[in-house]
Amino acid sequence: MSDQQLQDARLMAALRFLAAQPDAVPRKSVWDAVQAQIPMSETESTFVPSRPEPRGRNAFWFGTSTLGRAGLLTKSGDGLWSITDEGRQAIADDPEPTTFRLEATRAAREATKSLMADRAARLSVAILPPDAGAERIREASQRFRERGLRERTSVFAEHRTVWRADVTAELIARFVEQEEVAGASFLEKLREQFADATDDARLLMAELVAWQLLPLQSPGERKKRERVQSLLDSMQEPVLIPAEVDQAFRSWSFNPGQGMAHGIYNALSIVVRLVHQWVALADDERSALLDDPWAWRDFVASVPGTPFPTQRNELMYLVHPEAFGEVVSAVDRDRIRTAFRGEVVGDAGAIEVPDDPDREFLDITLALQAKENGAAVYYREPLRSRWAGTPVPLEKPDDQAPGKPDGQEEAEERTVFPSVSRELASSLHMPQAWLQQTLDLIERRKQVILYGPPGTGKTFLAQALSKHVTDGTDGETTIVQFHPTYSYEDFFEGFRPVANDDSGNLAFTLRKGPLRRLADAAAANPEANYFLVIDEINRGNIAKVFGELYFLLEYRDSEISLLYSDEPFTLPSNIFVIGTMNTADRSIAMLDAAMRRRFAFIELHPEREPVQNVLSRWAATKGLQDDRADLLTRLNAQIQDHDAKVGPSFLMRDLEVTGLQDVWRYEILPLLAEHHYGEGVDLEARYGLATLRRQATSSVADGTEGASVDD
């Protein structure tokens, strides 16, 4: 008999043994009786890597879990088993063992589907996704499970079949057996390894790269897409990334840690080897592995390669997330089991506790879900603090061991700001040292406000600095302008009316605002820098616009529940905010103390650096010989209010013919009229061009400088 036939016969024998018992019996007694009747073969007596029991006994435990899901036997929390009425009926007709096992598997699958449709029932049978992002990852991974593993067609191209033995053999030869190839990064090496590969090999490798990257927080969305797309673009007949997978790249299920980033070659080699072994299996073997999470775990453990617990746990999760969950770190799983073991085992000295870490983790999670009436989110409070401080096991997992990285790629971290170049300083007509200090402050504090009188180039500078950082990178800049009616719903998210084409009635849907869209992009690309430029920030009702986000400006690492979508939200640390504030605007109150604490303030004033000599530097680069810079200096000397002085931007334009007079008459004097409203000041007599030019002439004659006409 084959090992599979022996295992099928043991399942039948187990039910017959339980049917003959008047009461429930310990699981070990069931195994002892079955093994005595049907001894293990030589291969069944060998051990699975990383497992404490021989293969045959592991297969028995996994098989009985299928019988439990099919409703043929029950297992109590204290290790006692008993047969059900359905189980007695199933063995009454003395079916052939393999037929019996296949029918039980079908019944278990149908029962699981039915339970999964009911959220309340799912709490007790399956690990729920911790958030909407993890739900999207699970849905996208289902595509790889069904089309790739089960059907062995292409995940990306519906009518192609690439999960074949000859194609996986080519991947083994080109990738697994060619670690040392030219290239400074993983992507460059990948291109070299597949430079003259067949289209089928490029397509399958692209699918496996996408599958391995799918649930990872790092690298971010665009780098995930870049790795996959580079292989697809090299095909003679390229295909597109399916929308479901491409959109899932914006989400993630877990942070893989430094080990995955440093060991990307070893990690992906395990995935390639797994698929190579997979396509060599018989159809019924593949079906059994896909239907039984514990058998799938054994298969993953048997794949050659480095131990790499994180990668192997990820593969277990990708196919059976309901059994293994989003915690893939071996250290974290051990800590969680240690911290919450009391939820399921009770008095460990009084009952038999199965020596199966993964089953124990599942039982703990199901117990916590029932208690929380929802997903057990281990990486958020209140659960995180319960387990995060528990001691780390003495043995360190291979994928976290110190040592030299395998050379494929460094960990994805936020890209530091580039230094201010001479070209940037020259284009802004500002000192390079001052610009560098400002950029360093933005990077360090994350939130700054550029404030000063009108015309000092606040918005222009904010855009120039953000563009300098994000140009040529995956980052981006979003610009918004606050005003008195601007709201939280405009800025972050809110319900908006949408016309229903069928009924003509209006419906309301939750729409994302500029900050929410930027935050989603920043979270999906943690290595990139993102800028939010808020023009005229003091013209809005700050507390109303920011709402609960006000808190996150100061505590970036904290998490809050959103007003409308009612889901946890963290403001990504790779978002930088630059606000601008016009100090001459008397109709808007100054920012309160709480807002001041959350921002660093940088003054741009016409009589101080870096703005003081901007106009003269600009005029010099243009080869202009007029008196505009001198006129602006004398104008500001006449203005007594520090916040009402005029910036150089008004005059940094073509002023040929009557241009200077027009700017003075229609822009500068009306601005000063607002400042002196109700004071009866003769603006022409104090600030007019003729007055300022006469003053310049008299200053040269009598040696005075900068005197006011009122003196």
C-alpha positions in Angstrom: 0.0 0.0 0.0 1.1 3.6 -0.7 1.6 6.0 2.2 -1.6 7.8 1.1 -3.6 4.6 1.2 -2.2 3.8 4.7 -3.2 7.3 5.9 -6.7 6.8 4.4 -7.1 3.5 6.2 -6.0 5.0 9.5 -8.8 7.6 9.3 -11.4 4.9 8.8 -9.8 2.9 11.7 -10.0 6.0 14.0 -13.7 6.4 13.4 -14.3 2.7 14.1 -12.3 2.9 17.3 -14.2 5.9 18.5 -17.5 4.2 17.6 -16.7 1.3 19.9 -16.0 3.6 22.9 -18.8 4.5 25.3 -17.2 7.9 26.1 -14.8 10.4 24.6 -11.2 9.3 24.7 -7.8 11.1 24.6 -6.4 11.8 21.2 -3.2 9.9 22.1 -5.3 6.8 22.8 -6.8 7.0 19.3 -3.4 7.2 17.7 -2.0 4.3 19.7 -4.9 2.1 18.7 -4.7 3.0 15.1 -0.9 2.7 14.9 -1.1 -0.8 16.5 -3.6 -1.8 13.8 -1.8 -0.1 10.9 1.9 0.5 11.5 3.8 3.3 9.8 5.9 2.6 6.8 9.6 3.3 6.6 9.0 6.7 4.9 6.2 7.6 7.3 8.6 7.0 10.2 11.0 9.8 9.0 10.7 13.3 10.4 9.5 16.5 8.7 12.1 19.3 9.0 11.2 21.6 12.0 8.5 19.2 13.2 8.7 17.1 16.4 6.7 14.1 15.1 7.2 11.6 12.3 5.4 12.1 9.0 2.8 9.4 9.5 1.6 10.8 12.8 1.5 14.4 11.4 -0.5 13.1 8.5 -3.0 11.5 10.9 -3.5 14.6 12.9 -4.1 16.6 9.7 -6.5 14.1 8.4 -8.6 14.0 11.5 -8.9 17.8 11.3 -10.6 17.3 8.0 -13.0 14.7 9.6 -13.7 17.3 12.3 -14.6 20.0 9.7 -16.8 17.5 7.9 -18.7 16.9 11.1 -17.7 13.2 11.5 -15.9 13.6 14.9 -15.6 16.3 17.6 -12.5 17.4 19.5 -12.8 19.1 22.8 -10.5 21.7 24.2 -8.9 19.3 26.6 -7.8 16.8 24.0 -10.8 14.4 24.1 -12.3 13.0 20.9 -15.7 11.4 20.1 -17.5 10.3 17.0 -20.7 12.1 15.9 -23.9 10.6 14.5 -22.8 11.6 11.0 -19.5 9.8 11.6 -21.3 6.6 12.5 -23.5 6.9 9.4 -20.4 7.5 7.2 -18.7 4.2 8.3 -21.9 2.1 8.4 -21.7 1.2 4.7 -18.0 0.2 5.0 -16.7 2.5 2.2 -13.4 2.1 0.4 -10.9 4.3 2.5 -9.7 6.5 -0.3 -13.2 7.2 -1.5 -14.2 7.9 2.1 -11.3 10.4 2.5 -12.2 12.2 -0.7 -15.8 12.5 0.3 -14.9 13.8 3.8 -12.6 16.3 2.2 -15.4 17.5 -0.1 -17.8 17.8 2.9 -15.2 19.7 4.9 -14.7 22.1 2.1 -18.4 22.8 1.7 -18.8 23.2 5.5 -16.0 25.7 5.6 -17.4 27.7 2.8 -20.7 27.9 4.5 -19.2 28.9 7.8 -16.9 31.5 6.1 -20.0 33.2 4.6 -21.2 33.9 8.2 -19.0 36.4 9.9 -20.1 35.3 13.4 -19.4 31.7 12.5 -16.0 32.7 11.1 -14.9 33.9 14.5 -14.7 30.4 15.7 -13.2 28.6 12.6 -10.9 31.0 10.8 -8.4 33.7 11.5 -10.0 37.0 10.3 -8.0 39.7 8.4 -7.0 42.5 10.8 -8.0 45.3 8.3 -9.3 46.1 4.9 -5.8 46.1 3.4 -5.2 42.5 4.6 -8.6 41.5 3.1 -7.5 42.8 -0.3 -4.3 40.9 -0.1 -6.2 37.7 0.7 -8.5 38.2 -2.2 -5.6 38.8 -4.6 -3.7 35.8 -3.3 -6.7 33.6 -4.0 -6.1 34.3 -7.7 -2.6 32.7 -7.3 -3.9 29.8 -5.3 -6.7 28.9 -7.8 -5.3 29.8 -11.2 -1.7 29.0 -10.4 -1.5 26.2 -7.9 -4.9 24.5 -8.6 -5.3 25.0 -12.3 -1.6 25.5 -13.2 -2.5 28.1 -15.8 -1.1 31.6 -15.9 -2.2 34.0 -13.1 -1.7 37.0 -15.5 -2.8 35.6 -18.9 -5.9 33.5 -18.7 -5.4 31.4 -21.8 -1.7 30.5 -21.2 -0.4 27.6 -19.2 3.0 28.4 -17.6 3.0 26.5 -14.3 4.7 23.6 -16.0 7.7 21.4 -15.1 9.8 22.5 -18.1 9.2 26.2 -17.2 10.0 25.7 -13.5 13.1 23.8 -14.5 14.2 26.8 -16.5 13.6 29.1 -13.4 15.7 26.7 -11.3 18.6 26.9 -13.9 18.4 30.7 -14.5 17.6 32.0 -11.0 18.2 29.4 -8.2 21.4 28.1 -9.7 22.8 31.5 -10.8 23.1 33.5 -7.6 26.3 35.2 -8.6 25.5 37.4 -11.6 26.5 41.0 -12.5 24.3 43.7 -11.1 24.3 46.2 -8.2 20.7 45.5 -7.2 18.2 42.7 -7.2 16.4 44.1 -10.2 19.6 44.4 -12.3 20.5 40.8 -11.4 17.1 39.6 -12.3 17.2 41.2 -15.7 20.6 39.6 -16.3 19.4 36.2 -15.2 16.5 36.3 -17.6 18.1 38.2 -20.4 17.6 35.4 -23.0 14.9 33.4 -21.2 11.7 32.1 -22.9 8.6 34.2 -22.6 7.0 31.5 -20.5 9.8 31.6 -18.0 9.7 35.4 -17.8 5.9 35.3 -17.3 6.1 32.7 -14.6 8.9 34.4 -12.8 7.0 37.7 -12.9 4.0 35.9 -11.3 6.1 34.4 -8.6 7.8 37.7 -7.8 4.4 39.3 -7.6 3.1 36.5 -5.3 6.1 36.8 -3.0 5.9 40.6 -2.8 2.1 40.8 -2.6 1.6 40.9 1.3 4.9 42.8 2.1 4.9 46.3 3.5 8.3 47.0 2.0 9.2 47.4 -0.8 6.4 49.9 -1.6 3.8 49.8 -4.3 5.9 51.3 -7.1 8.9 49.2 -6.5 6.8 46.0 -6.4 5.3 47.0 -9.7 8.7 47.9 -11.2 10.1 44.4 -10.4 7.2 42.6 -11.9 6.9 44.9 -14.9 10.6 44.7 -15.8 10.1 40.9 -16.5 6.9 41.4 -18.4 8.3 44.2 -20.5 11.2 42.0 -21.5 8.8 39.4 -23.1 8.5 39.3 -26.9 4.8 39.2 -26.4 4.2 41.2 -23.1 1.2 40.8 -20.9 -0.3 43.2 -18.4 -0.5 42.9 -14.6 -4.1 42.1 -13.7 -5.9 45.1 -12.1 -6.7 43.0 -9.0 -3.0 42.3 -8.3 -1.9 45.8 -9.3 -4.3 47.4 -7.0 -3.4 45.0 -4.2 0.2 46.3 -4.4 -1.1 49.5 -2.6 -2.0 47.4 0.4 0.1 45.1 2.7 -0.4 42.5 5.4 2.8 42.6 7.4 6.2 44.1 7.7 8.7 41.3 6.7 11.6 42.8 8.6 15.3 43.2 7.6 15.8 39.5 7.0 13.5 39.5 3.9 15.1 42.6 2.4 18.6 41.3 2.9 17.8 37.8 1.9 15.6 38.3 -1.1 17.5 35.8 -3.2 17.1 33.0 -0.6 13.5 33.9 0.0 12.5 33.9 -3.7 14.5 30.7 -4.3 12.2 28.9 -1.8 9.2 30.1 -3.8 10.7 28.9 -7.1 11.6 25.5 -5.6 8.2 25.1 -4.1 6.5 25.6 -7.4 9.0 23.3 -9.1 8.1 20.5 -6.6 4.4 21.4 -6.9 4.0 20.8 -10.6 5.6 17.4 -10.2 2.8 16.2 -7.9 -0.2 14.1 -8.9 -3.6 15.9 -9.2 -5.1 14.3 -6.1 -1.9 15.2 -4.0 -2.2 18.8 -5.1 -5.9 18.9 -4.3 -5.3 17.4 -0.8 -2.6 20.0 0.0 -4.8 22.9 -1.1 -7.7 21.7 1.0 -5.7 20.9 4.2 -3.7 23.7 5.7 -1.7 21.4 7.9 -0.7 19.2 4.9 0.2 22.4 3.0 2.4 23.4 6.0 4.3 20.1 5.8 4.8 20.5 2.1 6.2 24.1 2.6 8.5 22.7 5.3 9.8 20.0 2.9 10.9 22.5 0.2 14.7 22.6 -0.1 16.6 25.8 0.7 17.6 27.8 3.8 15.2 27.4 6.8 14.0 31.1 6.5 11.0 30.8 8.8 9.5 34.2 7.7 9.4 33.2 4.0 8.0 29.8 4.8 5.4 31.3 7.1 4.5 33.7 4.3 3.9 30.8 1.9 1.7 29.1 4.5 -0.3 32.3 4.9 -0.6 33.0 1.1 -2.5 29.7 0.6 -4.2 29.3 3.9 -4.5 32.7 5.6 -7.5 31.4 7.6 -5.3 28.9 9.4 -2.0 30.8 9.8 -2.9 34.5 9.9 -0.9 37.6 9.2 1.8 37.1 11.8 4.8 35.6 9.9 7.7 36.4 12.2 8.7 33.2 14.1 9.8 35.3 17.1 6.5 37.1 17.2 4.4 33.9 16.9 6.4 32.4 19.8 5.9 35.5 21.9 2.2 35.6 21.2 1.8 31.9 22.1 3.7 32.4 25.4 1.6 35.5 26.3 -1.8 34.1 25.5 -1.5 30.4 26.1 -3.8 30.6 29.1 -6.7 31.5 26.7 -6.8 27.9 25.5 -4.9 25.4 27.6 -6.1 26.1 31.1 -4.0 24.1 33.6 -1.2 22.8 31.4 -0.2 20.3 34.0 -3.7 18.7 34.2 -4.4 18.1 30.5 -2.5 16.9 27.4 -1.4 19.9 25.3 -0.7 19.1 21.6 2.9 19.9 20.7 2.0 21.9 17.6 2.9 25.6 17.7 0.9 26.5 14.6 -2.3 24.8 15.8 -1.8 26.4 19.2 -1.4 29.8 17.6 -4.7 29.2 15.6 -6.5 28.1 18.8 -5.3 31.2 20.7 -6.4 33.5 17.8 -9.8 31.9 17.6 -10.3 32.3 21.3 -9.3 35.9 21.2 -11.6 36.6 18.3 -14.5 35.1 20.2 -13.6 37.3 23.2 -13.1 40.5 21.1 -16.1 39.7 18.8 -13.7 40.6 15.9 -10.3 40.1 14.5 -7.4 39.6 16.9 -5.1 42.4 15.8 -1.8 41.5 17.5 0.1 44.6 16.3 -2.2 47.1 17.8 -3.4 47.9 21.3 -4.7 46.4 23.5 -3.1 43.1 22.5 0.4 44.4 21.4 1.6 45.5 24.8 0.5 42.1 26.2 3.0 40.1 24.1 5.6 42.4 22.7 7.6 42.5 26.0 7.8 38.7 26.5 11.3 37.2 26.2 12.7 36.2 22.8 13.5 32.5 22.4 17.2 31.7 22.8 17.5 30.4 19.2 17.3 33.2 16.7 15.5 32.4 13.4 17.8 32.0 10.3 16.2 35.0 8.6 17.1 37.3 11.5 20.6 36.0 12.1 23.4 38.6 11.9 25.9 38.4 9.0 26.5 39.7 5.5 23.4 40.1 3.4 23.2 37.8 0.3 24.0 40.8 -1.9 20.7 41.1 -3.6 19.2 44.2 -2.0 19.3 46.4 1.1 16.3 47.0 3.2 13.8 49.6 1.9 14.1 52.8 4.0 12.9 56.3 3.3 15.2 58.1 0.9 17.0 61.0 2.6 16.5 64.4 1.1 19.1 65.4 -1.6 21.4 68.3 -0.7 20.6 71.7 -2.0 22.4 72.3 -5.3 23.9 75.5 -6.6 21.4 75.3 -9.5 18.5 75.4 -7.0 20.0 78.3 -5.0 20.6 80.2 -8.2 17.1 79.7 -9.5 15.6 80.9 -6.2 18.2 83.7 -5.8 18.7 82.7 -2.2 21.8 81.7 -0.3 22.6 78.0 -0.6 23.5 77.6 3.1 20.1 79.0 4.2 18.2 76.7 1.8 20.1 73.7 3.1 19.3 74.6 6.7 15.6 75.0 5.8 15.5 71.7 4.0 17.2 70.0 7.0 14.6 71.5 9.3 11.8 70.2 7.1 13.2 66.7 7.1 13.8 66.7 10.9 10.5 68.4 12.0 8.3 67.1 9.2 6.0 70.2 9.5 7.0 73.8 8.9 5.2 77.0 8.1 6.7 79.7 5.9 5.3 83.0 7.0 5.7 86.6 6.0 4.2 89.6 4.2 2.8 89.2 0.7 5.2 88.9 -2.2 8.0 87.1 -0.3 7.8 83.9 -2.4 6.4 81.6 0.3 4.4 79.4 -2.0 7.0 79.4 -4.7 9.7 78.4 -2.3 7.5 75.6 -0.8 6.9 74.2 -4.3 10.5 74.5 -5.3 11.8 72.6 -2.2 9.3 69.8 -2.5 10.0 69.5 -6.2 13.7 69.3 -5.5 13.2 66.4 -3.2 10.6 64.4 -5.2 11.8 65.0 -8.8 12.9 61.8 -10.4 11.7 59.7 -7.5 8.5 57.8 -6.6 7.4 60.7 -4.3 4.9 63.4 -5.2 3.6 66.8 -4.1 0.0 67.7 -3.4 -1.0 71.3 -3.1 -4.2 72.6 -1.4 -5.4 76.0 -0.4 -7.3 76.6 2.8 -10.2 79.1 3.0 -12.9 79.9 5.6 -15.3 77.3 4.2 -12.7 74.5 3.7 -13.6 71.5 5.9 -12.5 68.1 7.1 -14.6 66.5 4.4 -12.8 68.5 1.7 -9.4 67.9 3.2 -9.4 64.2 4.3 -12.6 62.3 3.6 -16.4 62.7 3.7 -19.6 61.7 2.2 -20.5 63.3 -1.2 -23.7 63.1 -3.2 -23.6 60.9 -6.3 -26.4 60.8 -8.9 -28.0 57.4 -9.4 -28.4 57.0 -13.2 -31.2 54.5 -12.9 -33.5 56.2 -10.4 -32.4 59.8 -10.7 -32.0 60.0 -6.9 -29.0 61.1 -5.1 -26.9 58.6 -3.1 -24.0 59.4 -0.7 -20.7 57.8 -1.0 -17.5 58.2 1.1 -14.9 60.1 -1.0 -11.2 60.5 -0.2 -9.8 64.0 0.0 -6.2 65.1 -1.0 -4.6 64.2 2.4 -6.2 60.7 2.5 -5.1 60.0 -1.1 -1.6 61.2 -0.3 -1.4 59.2 2.9 -2.5 56.0 1.0 0.2 56.6 -1.6 2.8 57.3 1.1 1.9 54.2 3.1 2.2 52.1 0.0 5.6 53.5 -0.8 7.5 54.0 2.5 10.8 54.5 0.8 9.6 57.7 -1.1 9.1 61.2 0.2 5.7 62.9 -0.1 4.9 66.6 0.4 1.7 68.4 1.3 1.8 72.1 0.5 -1.0 74.0 2.3 -1.3 77.5 0.9 -2.8 80.2 3.2 -3.0 77.7 6.0 -4.2 80.3 8.5 -7.3 81.2 6.4 -9.0 77.9 7.4 -10.4 76.8 10.7 -7.5 74.5 11.5 -9.2 72.5 14.3 -12.2 71.9 12.0 -10.2 71.0 8.9 -7.8 68.6 10.7 -10.3 67.1 13.1 -8.8 64.0 14.8 -5.7 64.3 12.5 -4.6 67.3 14.7 -3.3 64.7 17.1 -1.3 62.9 14.5 0.7 66.0 13.5 2.5 65.7 16.8 2.4 61.9 17.3 3.1 60.4 13.9 3.6 56.8 15.2 0.2 56.8 17.0 -3.0 55.4 15.6 -6.5 56.9 15.7 -10.0 55.8 14.6 -11.3 57.9 11.7 -14.5 59.9 11.9 -16.3 58.5 8.9 -14.7 55.2 7.8 -14.2 54.2 11.5 -10.9 52.4 10.8 -7.5 52.8 12.4 -5.3 55.4 10.7 -1.7 56.5 11.1 -0.2 59.5 9.4 2.8 58.1 7.5 6.2 59.3 8.6 7.2 60.0 5.0 4.7 62.8 4.5 6.1 66.3 5.0 3.9 69.3 5.4 4.8 72.9 4.3 2.2 75.6 5.1 2.3 79.2 4.0 0.9 82.1 6.0 0.4 85.7 4.9 1.0 87.9 8.0 -0.5 90.9 6.4 -4.0 89.3 6.4 -5.7 91.1 9.3 -9.0 89.3 8.7 -7.6 85.9 9.9 -6.6 85.2 13.5 -3.1 83.9 14.2 -2.6 80.2 14.8 -3.2 79.0 18.4 -0.6 77.6 20.7 -1.4 74.0 19.9 -0.8 74.5 16.2 2.4 76.4 16.9 3.7 73.5 18.9 3.1 71.2 15.9 5.0 73.3 13.3 8.4 74.9 13.0 8.1 78.5 11.7 10.4 80.1 9.1 10.0 83.8 8.5 10.4 85.2 5.0 10.7 89.0 5.3 11.6 91.6 2.7 14.2 93.3 5.0 15.9 90.1 6.1 17.8 87.2 4.5 17.1 85.2 2.4 14.5 87.6 0.9 16.3 90.9 1.4 18.5 90.8 -1.8 16.4 88.5 -3.9 15.2 91.3 -6.2 18.7 92.7 -6.8 20.1 89.2 -7.5 17.2 88.5 -9.9 17.7 91.8 -11.7 21.4 91.1 -12.1 20.8 87.7 -13.7 18.4 89.4 -16.1 20.9 92.2 -16.9 18.5 94.9 -15.8 19.7 98.4 -14.9 16.5 100.0 -13.6 15.8 101.2 -10.1 13.1 98.6 -9.0 15.3 97.1 -6.2 16.1 100.6 -4.8 12.4 101.6 -5.0 11.3 98.5 -3.1 13.9 99.2 -0.4 12.6 102.8 0.0 9.0 101.7 0.0 9.5 99.2 2.8 11.4 101.9 4.8 8.3 104.0 4.6 6.0 101.2 5.9 6.2 101.2 9.7 4.3 97.9 10.3 6.7 94.9 10.2 4.0 92.6 8.8 2.7 94.9 6.1 5.9 95.4 4.1 6.0 94.4 0.5 7.9 91.4 -1.0 10.0 91.4 -4.2 7.7 89.0 -6.1 5.5 92.0 -7.2 8.5 93.4 -9.2 10.0 90.1 -10.5 8.5 90.4 -14.0 8.6 92.3 -17.2 8.0 95.9 -16.4 8.7 97.5 -19.8 6.9 100.7 -20.9 4.2 101.3 -18.1 4.7 98.0 -16.3 6.2 99.5 -13.2 3.6 102.2 -12.9 0.8 99.6 -13.3 2.2 97.3 -10.6 2.5 100.3 -8.3 -1.0 101.7 -9.0 -3.0 98.5 -9.3 -1.3 96.1 -6.9 1.0 97.7 -4.3 -1.0 100.8 -3.5 -4.3 98.9 -3.1 -2.5 96.5 -0.8 -1.4 99.4 1.4 -4.8 101.0 1.2 -6.2 97.9 2.9 -3.5 98.2 5.6 -4.3 101.9 6.2 -8.1 101.6 5.9 -9.9 104.3 7.8 -6.7 106.2 8.7 -7.0 108.9 6.0 -3.4 108.4 4.7 -2.5 110.0 1.4 -1.0 106.9 -0.3 0.4 108.7 -3.3 2.1 111.3 -1.1 3.7 108.6 1.1 4.2 105.6 -1.1 3.9 106.9 -4.7 6.7 106.3 -7.2 7.3 110.1 -7.6 7.6 110.5 -3.9 10.1 107.6 -3.5 12.2 108.8 -6.5 12.3 112.4 -5.1 13.4 110.9 -1.8 16.2 109.1 -3.6 17.4 112.3 -5.3 17.3 114.3 -2.0 19.2 111.5 -0.2 22.0 111.7 -2.7 22.1 115.5 -2.3 22.2 115.7 1.5 23.8 112.4 2.3 20.8 110.9 4.2 19.7 107.4 3.6 16.3 105.8 4.1 14.6 108.8 5.8 10.8 108.7 6.1 8.8 111.5 4.5 7.1 111.9 7.9 10.4 112.7 9.6 
